[in-house]
């Protein structure tokens, strides 16, 4: 990921592989790993809501 937005999209993409009817994503927390003064990884803790049919 190159941003927190990318990290959130990746979470939704991965969840979509096993969960259908995703309706929204709530970014609960953002963090990242830093190496030599630059952000190396963007991380998000998300809640994903979906409809059960």
C-alpha distance matrix in Angstrom:
0.0 3.8 5.7 7.5 8.4 5.3 5.6 9.2 9.3 8.0 10.7 13.2 12.6 13.3 16.2 17.6 18.4 21.0 21.8 23.4 24.2 21.2 22.3 20.0 17.2 17.9 15.3 17.5 15.7 12.8 12.3 10.4 11.7 13.4 14.9 17.7 17.1 13.4 10.4 8.8 6.6 6.2 8.4 10.7 14.1 15.2 18.5 18.7 22.2 23.8 27.4 29.6 32.2
3.8 0.0 3.8 7.2 8.2 6.2 7.7 10.9 11.1 10.9 13.7 15.7 15.5 16.7 19.3 20.5 21.7 24.4 24.8 26.2 26.6 23.4 24.1 21.5 18.7 19.1 16.3 18.6 16.6 13.2 12.7 10.7 12.0 12.8 14.3 16.3 15.2 11.5 8.9 8.5 7.5 6.9 10.1 12.3 16.0 17.1 20.5 21.0 24.3 26.1 29.6 32.2 34.8
5.7 3.8 0.0 3.8 5.2 5.1 6.4 8.8 9.9 10.6 12.6 14.5 15.2 16.6 18.6 20.0 21.7 24.0 23.9 25.2 25.1 21.7 21.9 19.0 16.1 16.0 13.1 15.4 13.5 10.3 10.6 9.6 11.9 13.1 15.4 17.6 15.8 12.3 9.3 10.0 8.3 5.9 8.6 9.9 13.6 14.6 18.0 18.7 22.0 24.2 27.7 30.5 33.2
7.5 7.2 3.8 0.0 3.8 5.3 4.9 6.2 8.6 9.7 10.6 12.5 14.1 15.2 16.6 18.3 20.4 22.3 21.8 23.2 23.0 19.4 19.4 16.2 12.9 12.4 9.4 11.7 10.0 7.1 8.4 8.8 12.0 13.9 16.8 19.3 17.4 14.3 10.9 11.7 9.1 5.5 6.5 6.7 10.2 11.1 14.5 15.6 18.8 21.4 25.0 27.8 30.7
8.4 8.2 5.2 3.8 0.0 3.8 5.4 5.1 6.2 8.6 9.9 10.8 12.2 14.3 15.5 16.5 18.9 21.0 20.3 21.1 20.6 17.1 16.9 14.0 11.3 11.7 9.6 12.8 12.2 10.1 12.0 12.5 15.6 17.4 20.1 22.5 20.6 17.3 14.1 14.6 12.1 8.9 9.6 8.9 11.9 11.5 14.3 14.5 17.4 19.6 23.0 26.0 28.7
5.3 6.2 5.1 5.3 3.8 0.0 3.8 5.4 5.0 6.1 8.6 9.9 10.3 12.1 14.2 15.1 16.9 19.5 19.3 20.4 20.5 17.3 17.9 15.5 12.9 13.9 12.0 15.0 14.1 11.8 12.9 12.5 14.9 16.9 19.1 21.7 20.4 16.8 13.6 13.2 10.6 8.2 9.2 9.5 12.7 12.6 15.5 15.3 18.4 20.1 23.5 26.2 28.7
5.6 7.7 6.4 4.9 5.4 3.8 0.0 3.8 5.5 5.0 6.3 8.8 9.8 10.6 12.4 14.2 15.8 17.9 17.8 19.6 20.0 16.6 17.5 14.9 11.8 12.4 10.0 12.4 11.4 9.3 10.2 10.2 12.8 15.4 18.0 21.0 19.8 16.6 13.0 12.2 8.9 6.2 5.9 6.2 9.3 9.8 13.0 13.4 16.9 18.9 22.5 24.9 27.8
9.2 10.9 8.8 6.2 5.1 5.4 3.8 0.0 3.8 5.4 5.1 6.4 8.7 10.0 10.7 12.4 14.8 16.4 15.6 17.0 16.9 13.4 13.9 11.1 8.0 8.9 7.3 10.4 10.5 9.5 11.7 12.7 15.8 18.5 21.4 24.3 22.9 19.8 16.1 15.8 12.4 9.3 8.0 6.3 8.3 7.3 10.1 10.1 13.4 15.5 19.2 21.8 24.7
9.3 11.1 9.9 8.6 6.2 5.0 5.5 3.8 0.0 3.8 5.4 5.1 6.1 8.6 9.9 10.4 12.8 15.1 14.6 15.4 15.4 12.3 13.2 11.2 9.1 11.3 10.6 13.9 14.3 13.2 15.1 15.6 18.2 20.8 23.2 26.1 24.9 21.5 18.0 17.3 14.2 11.6 11.0 9.9 11.8 10.3 12.3 11.2 14.0 15.3 18.6 21.3 23.7
8.0 10.9 10.6 9.7 8.6 6.1 5.0 5.4 3.8 0.0 3.8 5.4 5.0 6.1 8.5 9.7 11.1 13.6 13.9 15.5 16.4 13.5 15.3 13.6 11.3 13.3 12.3 15.0 14.8 13.6 14.7 14.7 16.8 19.6 21.7 24.9 24.2 20.8 17.3 15.9 12.6 10.8 10.0 9.7 11.5 10.8 13.0 12.1 15.2 16.3 19.7 21.8 24.3
10.7 13.7 12.6 10.6 9.9 8.6 6.3 5.1 5.4 3.8 0.0 3.8 5.5 5.2 6.1 8.5 10.3 11.8 11.6 13.7 14.6 11.5 13.4 11.6 9.0 10.8 10.1 12.4 12.8 12.6 14.1 14.9 17.2 20.5 23.0 26.3 25.5 22.4 18.7 17.5 13.8 11.6 9.6 8.2 8.8 7.6 9.5 8.8 12.2 13.6 17.2 19.2 22.0
13.2 15.7 14.5 12.5 10.8 9.9 8.8 6.4 5.1 5.4 3.8 0.0 3.8 5.5 5.1 6.0 8.9 10.5 9.5 10.7 11.2 8.2 10.1 9.0 7.4 10.4 10.9 13.7 15.0 15.1 17.2 18.2 20.8 23.9 26.4 29.6 28.6 25.4 21.8 20.7 17.2 14.8 13.0 11.1 11.3 9.0 9.7 7.5 10.1 10.9 14.3 16.6 19.1
12.6 15.5 15.2 14.1 12.2 10.3 9.8 8.7 6.1 5.0 5.5 3.8 0.0 3.8 5.5 5.1 6.8 9.7 9.9 11.0 12.3 10.1 12.6 12.2 11.1 14.2 14.4 17.2 18.0 17.6 19.1 19.5 21.6 24.5 26.5 29.7 29.1 25.7 22.3 20.7 17.4 15.6 14.4 13.4 14.2 12.4 13.3 11.0 13.3 13.3 16.3 18.1 20.2
13.3 16.7 16.6 15.2 14.3 12.1 10.6 10.0 8.6 6.1 5.2 5.5 3.8 0.0 3.8 5.4 5.5 7.7 9.0 11.3 13.4 11.4 14.4 14.0 12.5 15.1 15.1 17.2 17.8 17.6 18.7 19.0 20.7 23.9 25.9 29.3 29.1 25.9 22.3 20.4 17.0 15.6 13.9 13.1 13.3 12.0 12.9 11.1 13.7 13.8 16.8 18.1 20.4
16.2 19.3 18.6 16.6 15.5 14.2 12.4 10.7 9.9 8.5 6.1 5.1 5.5 3.8 0.0 3.8 5.3 5.8 5.7 8.4 10.5 8.4 11.6 11.6 10.6 13.3 14.1 16.0 17.3 17.9 19.6 20.6 22.7 26.1 28.4 31.9 31.3 28.3 24.6 23.0 19.4 17.6 15.2 13.6 12.8 10.7 10.6 8.2 10.4 10.2 13.3 14.4 17.0
17.6 20.5 20.0 18.3 16.5 15.1 14.2 12.4 10.4 9.7 8.5 6.0 5.1 5.4 3.8 0.0 3.8 5.4 5.0 6.1 8.3 7.2 10.7 11.6 11.7 15.0 16.3 18.7 20.3 20.7 22.5 23.3 25.5 28.7 30.9 34.2 33.7 30.4 26.8 25.3 21.8 19.9 18.1 16.4 16.1 13.6 13.1 10.1 11.2 10.0 12.4 13.6 15.5
18.4 21.7 21.7 20.4 18.9 16.9 15.8 14.8 12.8 11.1 10.3 8.9 6.8 5.5 5.3 3.8 0.0 3.8 6.1 7.9 11.0 10.7 14.4 15.4 15.2 18.3 19.2 21.3 22.5 22.7 24.0 24.5 26.1 29.4 31.2 34.6 34.5 31.3 27.8 25.7 22.4 21.1 19.3 18.3 17.9 16.0 15.8 13.1 14.4 13.0 15.0 15.5 17.0
21.0 24.4 24.0 22.3 21.0 19.5 17.9 16.4 15.1 13.6 11.8 10.5 9.7 7.7 5.8 5.4 3.8 0.0 3.8 6.7 10.3 10.4 14.1 15.4 15.4 18.3 19.6 21.1 22.7 23.5 25.0 25.8 27.6 31.0 33.0 36.6 36.4 33.4 29.8 27.8 24.3 22.9 20.6 19.1 18.0 16.0 15.0 12.4 13.2 11.5 13.2 12.9 14.6
21.8 24.8 23.9 21.8 20.3 19.3 17.8 15.6 14.6 13.9 11.6 9.5 9.9 9.0 5.7 5.0 6.1 3.8 0.0 3.8 6.9 7.0 10.7 12.3 12.9 15.9 17.8 19.4 21.6 22.8 24.7 26.0 28.2 31.7 34.1 37.6 37.0 34.0 30.3 28.8 25.1 23.2 20.7 18.6 17.2 14.6 12.9 9.8 9.8 7.7 9.4 9.6 11.7
23.4 26.2 25.2 23.2 21.1 20.4 19.6 17.0 15.4 15.5 13.7 10.7 11.0 11.3 8.4 6.1 7.9 6.7 3.8 0.0 3.8 5.7 9.2 11.8 13.4 16.8 19.2 21.2 23.6 24.8 27.1 28.4 30.8 34.2 36.6 39.9 39.2 36.0 32.4 31.0 27.4 25.3 23.1 20.8 19.7 16.6 14.7 11.1 10.2 7.1 7.7 8.3 9.5
24.2 26.6 25.1 23.0 20.6 20.5 20.0 16.9 15.4 16.4 14.6 11.2 12.3 13.4 10.5 8.3 11.0 10.3 6.9 3.8 0.0 3.8 6.2 9.5 12.0 15.4 18.3 20.5 23.2 24.6 27.3 29.0 31.7 34.9 37.5 40.8 39.7 36.5 32.9 31.9 28.4 25.8 23.7 21.1 19.9 16.5 14.2 10.5 8.6 5.3 5.4 7.4 8.6
21.2 23.4 21.7 19.4 17.1 17.3 16.6 13.4 12.3 13.5 11.5 8.2 10.1 11.4 8.4 7.2 10.7 10.4 7.0 5.7 3.8 0.0 3.8 6.1 8.2 11.7 14.5 16.8 19.5 20.8 23.6 25.4 28.3 31.4 34.2 37.4 36.2 33.1 29.4 28.7 25.1 22.4 20.2 17.4 16.4 12.8 10.8 7.1 5.9 4.1 6.5 9.4 11.6
22.3 24.1 21.9 19.4 16.9 17.9 17.5 13.9 13.2 15.3 13.4 10.1 12.6 14.4 11.6 10.7 14.4 14.1 10.7 9.2 6.2 3.8 0.0 3.8 7.3 10.4 13.7 16.1 19.2 20.7 23.9 26.0 29.1 32.2 35.1 38.2 36.6 33.6 29.9 29.7 26.2 23.1 21.0 17.9 16.9 13.1 10.9 7.6 5.6 5.0 6.9 10.5 12.7
20.0 21.5 19.0 16.2 14.0 15.5 14.9 11.1 11.2 13.6 11.6 9.0 12.2 14.0 11.6 11.6 15.4 15.4 12.3 11.8 9.5 6.1 3.8 0.0 3.8 6.7 10.0 12.6 15.6 17.1 20.5 22.7 26.1 29.0 32.1 35.1 33.3 30.4 26.8 26.9 23.4 20.1 18.0 14.7 13.8 10.1 8.3 5.8 5.3 7.1 9.9 13.4 16.0
17.2 18.7 16.1 12.9 11.3 12.9 11.8 8.0 9.1 11.3 9.0 7.4 11.1 12.5 10.6 11.7 15.2 15.4 12.9 13.4 12.0 8.2 7.3 3.8 0.0 3.8 6.5 9.3 12.0 13.4 16.7 19.0 22.4 25.4 28.6 31.6 29.8 27.0 23.4 23.4 19.9 16.6 14.4 11.0 10.2 6.6 5.7 4.5 6.3 9.1 12.5 15.6 18.7
17.9 19.1 16.0 12.4 11.7 13.9 12.4 8.9 11.3 13.3 10.8 10.4 14.2 15.1 13.3 15.0 18.3 18.3 15.9 16.8 15.4 11.7 10.4 6.7 3.8 0.0 3.8 6.0 9.2 11.2 14.8 17.6 21.2 24.1 27.5 30.4 28.4 26.0 22.4 22.9 19.5 16.0 13.5 9.9 8.6 5.5 5.0 6.3 8.2 11.7 15.0 18.0 21.3
15.3 16.3 13.1 9.4 9.6 12.0 10.0 7.3 10.6 12.3 10.1 10.9 14.4 15.1 14.1 16.3 19.2 19.6 17.8 19.2 18.3 14.5 13.7 10.0 6.5 3.8 0.0 3.8 5.8 7.4 11.0 13.9 17.5 20.4 23.9 26.7 24.7 22.3 18.8 19.5 16.2 12.6 10.2 6.6 6.1 4.5 6.6 8.7 11.5 14.9 18.4 21.2 24.5
17.5 18.6 15.4 11.7 12.8 15.0 12.4 10.4 13.9 15.0 12.4 13.7 17.2 17.2 16.0 18.7 21.3 21.1 19.4 21.2 20.5 16.8 16.1 12.6 9.3 6.0 3.8 0.0 3.8 7.1 10.4 13.9 17.3 20.3 23.9 26.8 24.8 22.9 19.5 20.3 17.1 13.7 10.9 7.3 5.5 5.3 6.9 10.2 12.8 16.5 19.9 22.3 25.9
15.7 16.6 13.5 10.0 12.2 14.1 11.4 10.5 14.3 14.8 12.8 15.0 18.0 17.8 17.3 20.3 22.5 22.7 21.6 23.6 23.2 19.5 19.2 15.6 12.0 9.2 5.8 3.8 0.0 3.8 6.8 10.4 13.8 16.6 20.3 23.2 21.2 19.5 16.1 17.1 14.1 11.0 8.3 5.6 5.0 7.0 9.8 13.0 16.1 19.6 23.2 25.5 29.0
12.8 13.2 10.3 7.1 10.1 11.8 9.3 9.5 13.2 13.6 12.6 15.1 17.6 17.6 17.9 20.7 22.7 23.5 22.8 24.8 24.6 20.8 20.7 17.1 13.4 11.2 7.4 7.1 3.8 0.0 3.8 7.1 10.7 13.3 17.0 19.8 17.7 15.8 12.4 13.6 10.8 7.6 5.8 4.5 6.4 8.9 12.4 15.0 18.3 21.6 25.3 27.7 31.1
12.3 12.7 10.6 8.4 12.0 12.9 10.2 11.7 15.1 14.7 14.1 17.2 19.1 18.7 19.6 22.5 24.0 25.0 24.7 27.1 27.3 23.6 23.9 20.5 16.7 14.8 11.0 10.4 6.8 3.8 0.0 3.8 7.1 9.9 13.5 16.4 14.7 13.1 9.8 10.8 8.4 6.2 5.1 6.2 8.4 11.6 15.2 17.9 21.4 24.5 28.2 30.4 33.8
10.4 10.7 9.6 8.8 12.5 12.5 10.2 12.7 15.6 14.7 14.9 18.2 19.5 19.0 20.6 23.3 24.5 25.8 26.0 28.4 29.0 25.4 26.0 22.7 19.0 17.6 13.9 13.9 10.4 7.1 3.8 0.0 3.8 6.5 10.0 13.1 11.7 9.9 6.4 7.1 5.2 4.5 5.3 8.3 11.1 14.2 18.0 20.2 23.9 26.7 30.4 32.6 35.9
11.7 12.0 11.9 12.0 15.6 14.9 12.8 15.8 18.2 16.8 17.2 20.8 21.6 20.7 22.7 25.5 26.1 27.6 28.2 30.8 31.7 28.3 29.1 26.1 22.4 21.2 17.5 17.3 13.8 10.7 7.1 3.8 0.0 3.8 6.8 10.3 9.8 8.4 5.8 5.5 5.1 6.9 8.1 11.5 14.0 17.4 21.1 23.2 26.9 29.6 33.4 35.3 38.6
13.4 12.8 13.1 13.9 17.4 16.9 15.4 18.5 20.8 19.6 20.5 23.9 24.5 23.9 26.1 28.7 29.4 31.0 31.7 34.2 34.9 31.4 32.2 29.0 25.4 24.1 20.4 20.3 16.6 13.3 9.9 6.5 3.8 0.0 3.8 6.7 6.1 5.3 4.4 5.3 7.2 9.3 11.4 14.7 17.5 20.7 24.5 26.6 30.3 32.9 36.7 38.8 42.0
14.9 14.3 15.4 16.8 20.1 19.1 18.0 21.4 23.2 21.7 23.0 26.4 26.5 25.9 28.4 30.9 31.2 33.0 34.1 36.6 37.5 34.2 35.1 32.1 28.6 27.5 23.9 23.9 20.3 17.0 13.5 10.0 6.8 3.8 0.0 3.8 5.5 5.5 6.4 6.1 9.2 12.1 14.5 18.0 20.8 24.0 27.7 29.6 33.4 35.9 39.6 41.6 44.7
17.7 16.3 17.6 19.3 22.5 21.7 21.0 24.3 26.1 24.9 26.3 29.6 29.7 29.3 31.9 34.2 34.6 36.6 37.6 39.9 40.8 37.4 38.2 35.1 31.6 30.4 26.7 26.8 23.2 19.8 16.4 13.1 10.3 6.7 3.8 0.0 3.8 5.6 8.4 9.0 12.5 15.1 17.8 21.2 24.1 27.3 31.0 33.0 36.7 39.2 43.0 45.1 48.2
17.1 15.2 15.8 17.4 20.6 20.4 19.8 22.9 24.9 24.2 25.5 28.6 29.1 29.1 31.3 33.7 34.5 36.4 37.0 39.2 39.7 36.2 36.6 33.3 29.8 28.4 24.7 24.8 21.2 17.7 14.7 11.7 9.8 6.1 5.5 3.8 0.0 3.8 6.9 9.1 12.2 13.9 16.7 19.8 22.8 25.8 29.5 31.6 35.2 37.9 41.7 44.0 47.1
13.4 11.5 12.3 14.3 17.3 16.8 16.6 19.8 21.5 20.8 22.4 25.4 25.7 25.9 28.3 30.4 31.3 33.4 34.0 36.0 36.5 33.1 33.6 30.4 27.0 26.0 22.3 22.9 19.5 15.8 13.1 9.9 8.4 5.3 5.5 5.6 3.8 0.0 3.8 6.1 9.3 11.0 14.2 17.4 20.7 23.4 27.2 28.9 32.5 35.0 38.8 41.1 44.2
10.4 8.9 9.3 10.9 14.1 13.6 13.0 16.1 18.0 17.3 18.7 21.8 22.3 22.3 24.6 26.8 27.8 29.8 30.3 32.4 32.9 29.4 29.9 26.8 23.4 22.4 18.8 19.5 16.1 12.4 9.8 6.4 5.8 4.4 6.4 8.4 6.9 3.8 0.0 3.8 5.9 7.2 10.4 13.6 17.0 19.7 23.4 25.1 28.8 31.3 35.0 37.4 40.4
8.8 8.5 10.0 11.7 14.6 13.2 12.2 15.8 17.3 15.9 17.5 20.7 20.7 20.4 23.0 25.3 25.7 27.8 28.8 31.0 31.9 28.7 29.7 26.9 23.4 22.9 19.5 20.3 17.1 13.6 10.8 7.1 5.5 5.3 6.1 9.0 9.1 6.1 3.8 0.0 3.8 6.9 10.0 13.6 16.9 19.6 23.3 24.7 28.4 30.7 34.4 36.5 39.5
6.6 7.5 8.3 9.1 12.1 10.6 8.9 12.4 14.2 12.6 13.8 17.2 17.4 17.0 19.4 21.8 22.4 24.3 25.1 27.4 28.4 25.1 26.2 23.4 19.9 19.5 16.2 17.1 14.1 10.8 8.4 5.2 5.1 7.2 9.2 12.5 12.2 9.3 5.9 3.8 0.0 3.8 6.4 10.1 13.3 15.9 19.6 21.0 24.7 27.0 30.7 32.7 35.7
6.2 6.9 5.9 5.5 8.9 8.2 6.2 9.3 11.6 10.8 11.6 14.8 15.6 15.6 17.6 19.9 21.1 22.9 23.2 25.3 25.8 22.4 23.1 20.1 16.6 16.0 12.6 13.7 11.0 7.6 6.2 4.5 6.9 9.3 12.1 15.1 13.9 11.0 7.2 6.9 3.8 0.0 3.8 7.0 10.5 12.8 16.6 18.1 21.7 24.2 27.9 30.2 33.3
8.4 10.1 8.6 6.5 9.6 9.2 5.9 8.0 11.0 10.0 9.6 13.0 14.4 13.9 15.2 18.1 19.3 20.6 20.7 23.1 23.7 20.2 21.0 18.0 14.4 13.5 10.2 10.9 8.3 5.8 5.1 5.3 8.1 11.4 14.5 17.8 16.7 14.2 10.4 10.0 6.4 3.8 0.0 3.8 6.9 9.6 13.4 15.2 18.9 21.5 25.3 27.4 30.6
10.7 12.3 9.9 6.7 8.9 9.5 6.2 6.3 9.9 9.7 8.2 11.1 13.4 13.1 13.6 16.4 18.3 19.1 18.6 20.8 21.1 17.4 17.9 14.7 11.0 9.9 6.6 7.3 5.6 4.5 6.2 8.3 11.5 14.7 18.0 21.2 19.8 17.4 13.6 13.6 10.1 7.0 3.8 0.0 3.8 6.1 9.8 11.9 15.6 18.4 22.2 24.4 27.8
14.1 16.0 13.6 10.2 11.9 12.7 9.3 8.3 11.8 11.5 8.8 11.3 14.2 13.3 12.8 16.1 17.9 18.0 17.2 19.7 19.9 16.4 16.9 13.8 10.2 8.6 6.1 5.5 5.0 6.4 8.4 11.1 14.0 17.5 20.8 24.1 22.8 20.7 17.0 16.9 13.3 10.5 6.9 3.8 0.0 3.8 7.2 10.0 13.5 16.6 20.3 22.2 25.7
15.2 17.1 14.6 11.1 11.5 12.6 9.8 7.3 10.3 10.8 7.6 9.0 12.4 12.0 10.7 13.6 16.0 16.0 14.6 16.6 16.5 12.8 13.1 10.1 6.6 5.5 4.5 5.3 7.0 8.9 11.6 14.2 17.4 20.7 24.0 27.3 25.8 23.4 19.7 19.6 15.9 12.8 9.6 6.1 3.8 0.0 3.8 6.3 9.8 13.0 16.7 18.8 22.3
18.5 20.5 18.0 14.5 14.3 15.5 13.0 10.1 12.3 13.0 9.5 9.7 13.3 12.9 10.6 13.1 15.8 15.0 12.9 14.7 14.2 10.8 10.9 8.3 5.7 5.0 6.6 6.9 9.8 12.4 15.2 18.0 21.1 24.5 27.7 31.0 29.5 27.2 23.4 23.3 19.6 16.6 13.4 9.8 7.2 3.8 0.0 3.8 6.6 10.0 13.5 15.6 19.2
18.7 21.0 18.7 15.6 14.5 15.3 13.4 10.1 11.2 12.1 8.8 7.5 11.0 11.1 8.2 10.1 13.1 12.4 9.8 11.1 10.5 7.1 7.6 5.8 4.5 6.3 8.7 10.2 13.0 15.0 17.9 20.2 23.2 26.6 29.6 33.0 31.6 28.9 25.1 24.7 21.0 18.1 15.2 11.9 10.0 6.3 3.8 0.0 3.8 6.6 10.4 12.7 16.1
22.2 24.3 22.0 18.8 17.4 18.4 16.9 13.4 14.0 15.2 12.2 10.1 13.3 13.7 10.4 11.2 14.4 13.2 9.8 10.2 8.6 5.9 5.6 5.3 6.3 8.2 11.5 12.8 16.1 18.3 21.4 23.9 26.9 30.3 33.4 36.7 35.2 32.5 28.8 28.4 24.7 21.7 18.9 15.6 13.5 9.8 6.6 3.8 0.0 3.8 7.1 9.7 13.1
23.8 26.1 24.2 21.4 19.6 20.1 18.9 15.5 15.3 16.3 13.6 10.9 13.3 13.8 10.2 10.0 13.0 11.5 7.7 7.1 5.3 4.1 5.0 7.1 9.1 11.7 14.9 16.5 19.6 21.6 24.5 26.7 29.6 32.9 35.9 39.2 37.9 35.0 31.3 30.7 27.0 24.2 21.5 18.4 16.6 13.0 10.0 6.6 3.8 0.0 3.8 6.5 9.6
27.4 29.6 27.7 25.0 23.0 23.5 22.5 19.2 18.6 19.7 17.2 14.3 16.3 16.8 13.3 12.4 15.0 13.2 9.4 7.7 5.4 6.5 6.9 9.9 12.5 15.0 18.4 19.9 23.2 25.3 28.2 30.4 33.4 36.7 39.6 43.0 41.7 38.8 35.0 34.4 30.7 27.9 25.3 22.2 20.3 16.7 13.5 10.4 7.1 3.8 0.0 3.8 6.3
29.6 32.2 30.5 27.8 26.0 26.2 24.9 21.8 21.3 21.8 19.2 16.6 18.1 18.1 14.4 13.6 15.5 12.9 9.6 8.3 7.4 9.4 10.5 13.4 15.6 18.0 21.2 22.3 25.5 27.7 30.4 32.6 35.3 38.8 41.6 45.1 44.0 41.1 37.4 36.5 32.7 30.2 27.4 24.4 22.2 18.8 15.6 12.7 9.7 6.5 3.8 0.0 3.8
32.2 34.8 33.2 30.7 28.7 28.7 27.8 24.7 23.7 24.3 22.0 19.1 20.2 20.4 17.0 15.5 17.0 14.6 11.7 9.5 8.6 11.6 12.7 16.0 18.7 21.3 24.5 25.9 29.0 31.1 33.8 35.9 38.6 42.0 44.7 48.2 47.1 44.2 40.4 39.5 35.7 33.3 30.6 27.8 25.7 22.3 19.2 16.1 13.1 9.6 6.3 3.8 0.0
